[in-house]
Amino acid sequence: MYDVTLISDSTSGGIRSTSFATCGVTCSTHINLETEGDTIRRVQIVKGCDGNTKGLARLCEGRKVQEVIDLLSGIDCKGRGTSCPDQLARALKQL
């Protein structure tokens, strides 16, 4: 119900770039990721609360994918059943 949808997935020089559409109930619309192995290199959350999503992205960069999934899964925003952080965790689970 709240799953993200994979839009694109490519790998070049060992860097995997993926883009996901969020489920539609959050303020964010897309999540763009770059990973190298099991490490997050870059996160971009499109729309959403600008300062919060930029801060969230910066805190995730350099961390292991599973660590971020464990930290962010299940976070709810305003009783919506999901949130921008939860949507990021859902995207990372699909990698």
Short mmCIF file of the C-alpha atoms (twelve columns), coordinates in Angstrom:
data_MODEL
# 
_entry.id   MODEL 
# 
loop_
_atom_site.group_PDB 
_atom_site.id 
_atom_site.type_symbol 
_atom_site.label_atom_id 
_atom_site.label_alt_id 
_atom_site.label_comp_id 
_atom_site.label_asym_id 
_atom_site.label_seq_id 
_atom_site.Cartn_x 
_atom_site.Cartn_y 
_atom_site.Cartn_z 
_atom_site.pdbx_PDB_model_num 
ATOM 1  C CA . MET A 1  0.000  0.000  0.000   1 
ATOM 2  C CA . TYR A 2  2.770  2.454  0.872   1 
ATOM 3  C CA . ASP A 3  5.500  0.949  -1.282  1 
ATOM 4  C CA . VAL A 4  7.719  3.019  -3.525  1 
ATOM 5  C CA . THR A 5  7.905  2.312  -7.266  1 
ATOM 6  C CA . LEU A 6  11.211 1.817  -9.066  1 
ATOM 7  C CA . ILE A 7  11.528 4.241  -11.981 1 
ATOM 8  C CA . SER A 8  15.115 3.686  -13.098 1 
ATOM 9  C CA . ASP A 9  18.119 1.572  -12.161 1 
ATOM 10 C CA . SER A 10 21.581 1.740  -13.736 1 
ATOM 11 C CA . THR A 11 25.160 0.970  -12.762 1 
ATOM 12 C CA . SER A 12 28.315 2.666  -14.008 1 
ATOM 13 C CA . GLY A 13 31.817 2.351  -12.594 1 
ATOM 14 C CA . GLY A 14 30.551 0.412  -9.600  1 
ATOM 15 C CA . ILE A 15 28.040 3.131  -8.651  1 
ATOM 16 C CA . ARG A 16 24.378 2.111  -8.749  1 
ATOM 17 C CA . SER A 17 21.920 4.933  -9.448  1 
ATOM 18 C CA . THR A 18 18.251 4.303  -8.723  1 
ATOM 19 C CA . SER A 19 15.177 6.475  -8.747  1 
ATOM 20 C CA . PHE A 20 11.875 5.728  -7.013  1 
ATOM 21 C CA . ALA A 21 8.451  7.365  -6.983  1 
ATOM 22 C CA . THR A 22 7.013  7.637  -3.495  1 
ATOM 23 C CA . CYS A 23 3.577  6.231  -2.641  1 
ATOM 24 C CA . GLY A 24 1.662  9.503  -2.959  1 
ATOM 25 C CA . VAL A 25 0.688  10.215 0.650   1 
ATOM 26 C CA . THR A 26 3.960  11.945 1.589   1 
ATOM 27 C CA . CYS A 27 5.061  15.451 0.658   1 
ATOM 28 C CA . SER A 28 8.026  14.052 -1.272  1 
ATOM 29 C CA . THR A 29 7.461  12.723 -4.788  1 
ATOM 30 C CA . HIS A 30 10.712 10.958 -5.691  1 
ATOM 31 C CA . ILE A 31 13.826 9.528  -4.090  1 
ATOM 32 C CA . ASN A 32 17.086 9.325  -6.026  1 
ATOM 33 C CA . LEU A 33 19.882 7.159  -4.645  1 
ATOM 34 C CA . GLU A 34 23.493 6.351  -5.419  1 
ATOM 35 C CA . THR A 35 25.024 3.330  -3.729  1 
ATOM 36 C CA . GLU A 36 28.371 1.630  -3.945  1 
ATOM 37 C CA . GLY A 37 28.117 -1.939 -2.748  1 
ATOM 38 C CA . ASP A 38 26.183 -1.759 0.515   1 
ATOM 39 C CA . THR A 39 27.104 1.874  1.231   1 
ATOM 40 C CA . ILE A 40 24.905 4.888  0.473   1 
ATOM 41 C CA . ARG A 41 26.834 7.543  -1.451  1 
ATOM 42 C CA . ARG A 42 24.082 10.071 -2.220  1 
ATOM 43 C CA . VAL A 43 20.417 10.612 -1.393  1 
ATOM 44 C CA . GLN A 44 18.134 13.175 -3.002  1 
ATOM 45 C CA . ILE A 45 14.543 13.494 -1.827  1 
ATOM 46 C CA . VAL A 46 12.454 15.522 -4.282  1 
ATOM 47 C CA . LYS A 47 9.964  17.937 -2.710  1 
ATOM 48 C CA . GLY A 48 8.990  17.370 0.912   1 
ATOM 49 C CA . CYS A 49 10.151 19.623 3.760   1 
ATOM 50 C CA . ASP A 50 13.314 21.051 2.212   1 
ATOM 51 C CA . GLY A 51 15.527 21.391 5.282   1 
ATOM 52 C CA . ASN A 52 14.380 18.113 6.808   1 
ATOM 53 C CA . THR A 53 14.871 16.081 3.637   1 
ATOM 54 C CA . LYS A 54 18.307 17.611 2.995   1 
ATOM 55 C CA . GLY A 55 19.300 16.843 6.592   1 
ATOM 56 C CA . LEU A 56 17.966 13.304 6.316   1 
ATOM 57 C CA . ALA A 57 19.891 12.792 3.086   1 
ATOM 58 C CA . ARG A 58 23.150 14.060 4.556   1 
ATOM 59 C CA . LEU A 59 22.802 11.840 7.641   1 
ATOM 60 C CA . CYS A 60 22.347 8.765  5.429   1 
ATOM 61 C CA . GLU A 61 25.327 9.357  3.153   1 
ATOM 62 C CA . GLY A 62 28.282 7.128  4.020   1 
ATOM 63 C CA . ARG A 63 26.168 4.698  6.056   1 
ATOM 64 C CA . LYS A 64 25.398 1.078  5.273   1 
ATOM 65 C CA . VAL A 65 22.065 0.418  3.559   1 
ATOM 66 C CA . GLN A 66 20.831 -1.964 6.278   1 
ATOM 67 C CA . GLU A 67 21.707 0.483  9.052   1 
ATOM 68 C CA . VAL A 68 19.545 3.181  7.459   1 
ATOM 69 C CA . ILE A 69 16.696 0.726  6.844   1 
ATOM 70 C CA . ASP A 70 16.791 -0.259 10.523  1 
ATOM 71 C CA . LEU A 71 16.796 3.389  11.655  1 
ATOM 72 C CA . LEU A 72 14.032 4.719  9.393   1 
ATOM 73 C CA . SER A 73 11.555 1.880  8.809   1 
ATOM 74 C CA . GLY A 74 8.113  2.497  10.241  1 
ATOM 75 C CA . ILE A 75 8.443  6.226  10.971  1 
ATOM 76 C CA . ASP A 76 4.981  7.774  10.581  1 
ATOM 77 C CA . CYS A 77 4.104  11.359 9.634   1 
ATOM 78 C CA . LYS A 78 0.796  12.822 10.806  1 
ATOM 79 C CA . GLY A 79 -0.968 9.428  10.926  1 
ATOM 80 C CA . ARG A 80 -0.418 8.764  7.216   1 
ATOM 81 C CA . GLY A 81 1.026  5.309  7.800   1 
ATOM 82 C CA . THR A 82 4.367  6.295  6.280   1 
ATOM 83 C CA . SER A 83 6.733  9.275  5.996   1 
ATOM 84 C CA . CYS A 84 9.604  10.533 3.857   1 
ATOM 85 C CA . PRO A 85 12.110 8.622  6.041   1 
ATOM 86 C CA . ASP A 86 9.970  5.458  5.835   1 
ATOM 87 C CA . GLN A 87 9.721  5.857  2.056   1 
ATOM 88 C CA . LEU A 88 13.524 6.074  1.907   1 
ATOM 89 C CA . ALA A 89 13.783 2.865  3.933   1 
ATOM 90 C CA . ARG A 90 11.306 1.179  1.583   1 
ATOM 91 C CA . ALA A 91 13.377 2.277  -1.427  1 
ATOM 92 C CA . LEU A 92 16.558 0.936  0.163   1 
ATOM 93 C CA . LYS A 93 14.849 -2.408 0.840   1 
ATOM 94 C CA . GLN A 94 14.283 -2.793 -2.916  1 
ATOM 95 C CA . LEU A 95 18.002 -2.523 -3.715  1 
# 
